[in-house]
Amino acid sequence: MQIRSVIIFNLLVFVLFQGCKYISQENVTINGNISHASEKQLYLYHLLPAGNALIDSVQTDNSGNFSISFQVKASGFYSLKLNTDNGITLVLSPGEKITIQSDGMALRSNYSVKGSKNSELYADYTKFTNANLNKVDSLSAIFAESRSNPDFITMKQRLDSAYMGVFNDQKEKVISFVNNNDESLASLLVVSNNFGPNVLLTEQTHPDLFIKLDSSLFHSYPDNDLVNTFHMRMLDFEAELADIKLHDSILKPGMQVPEIILPNSTGKEIKLSSLKGKLALVYFWSSWNALCRQTNMNLTSIYNKYHSAGFEIYAVSIDSDAELWKKSYLLDRAYWIQVNDPKGLESEYCKTFAVRAIPKMILIGKNGLIISNQPEFPELEDLIRSNL
């Protein structure tokens, strides 16, 4: 009986030890120092598809030091915040021991993290993004100071061009990051980020990149809720792609361009077919899209150069705000045919012309047949010149 009791006791100790060992392997510990945050409350949130869940909080000491330990069963996204607008995002995996240094005045602006590869990758991306956002802030300040400048339009064009340079730099960073880290959960964060109010990438604009990321992440994290949510979205997108290919088949060079009938700013309906006999560019755009606004300005020089020779632009705005649309094309000096389709990307014309992202351009010959579907801008002028 005594031997049996000893065996049972030993078994209980073993089970308890293994259980504690299992829990400790799942625990994530964060030690850190936040300057300018003496005796402040820090809040830890788990970022989930359905919303953010508060899982713990801790108070810094009088030197800004803190330590927090919590259970992480699967890799995921977390946010450490001092308040609603002041926090950093972490990409954590079970068992990580992390060290953070930051400044309580602006946690996200200047922080470092060690002990979590995915979090380190995202911190580097955040640092790059902050530098570009600072450039945009400088451009915005110059823009505000230039409003009373007699040469404001020229100044605005230069500022818009400078902004597009920064925007494209950020976009290339995202593409490079995802290509180099397609098995990292940090890429799922990066590819979902906007740059200020503007979207950088979507599955519609960069389908191969998104499909590649989905394949890699689903292979590496098959049971992760975030990855599964992304995977379901990509399955829907791939079904959408099949439908898009069907529509693309009617937009091949040599095919008759589909008809468009939409109202201009005075309410008069203008048919695309009324331009037969002219070389025409069908151009889908919106006033709220920075790339479209830059394209307006780039098209202006081409339009002024070739309009008298028989070149026309049929611009389809997908703005829901008609007044903003009118003000925008006048400000951009886009003095070609302007019509409006307020239903946006969900409109029948956008579906017919396979408009997945804007700007979208289709060059049409004098005979109404398609010359090029979505020509690259550098080749557009050569195509116009050779087909007039």
Secondary structure, 3 states (H helix, E strand, C coil): CHHHHHHHHHHHHHHHHHHHHHHHHHEEEEEEEEECCCCCEEEEEEEECCEEEEEEEEECCCCCEEEEEEECCCCEEEEEEEECCEEEEEEECCCCEEEEEEECCCCCCCCEEECCHHHHHHHHHHHHHHHHHHHHHHHHHHHHHCCCCCCHHHHHHHHHHHHHHHHHHHHHHHHHHHHHCCCCHHHHHHHHCEECCEECCCCCCCHHHHHHHHHHHHHHCCCCHHHHHHHHHHHHHHHHHHHHHHHHHHHCCCCECCCCEEECCCCCEEEHHHHCCCEEEEEEECCCCHHHHHHHHHHHHHHHHHHHHCEEEEEEECCCCHHHHHHHHHHCCCCCEEEECCCHHHCHHHHHCCCCCCCEEEEECCCCEEEEECCCHHHHHHHHHHHC
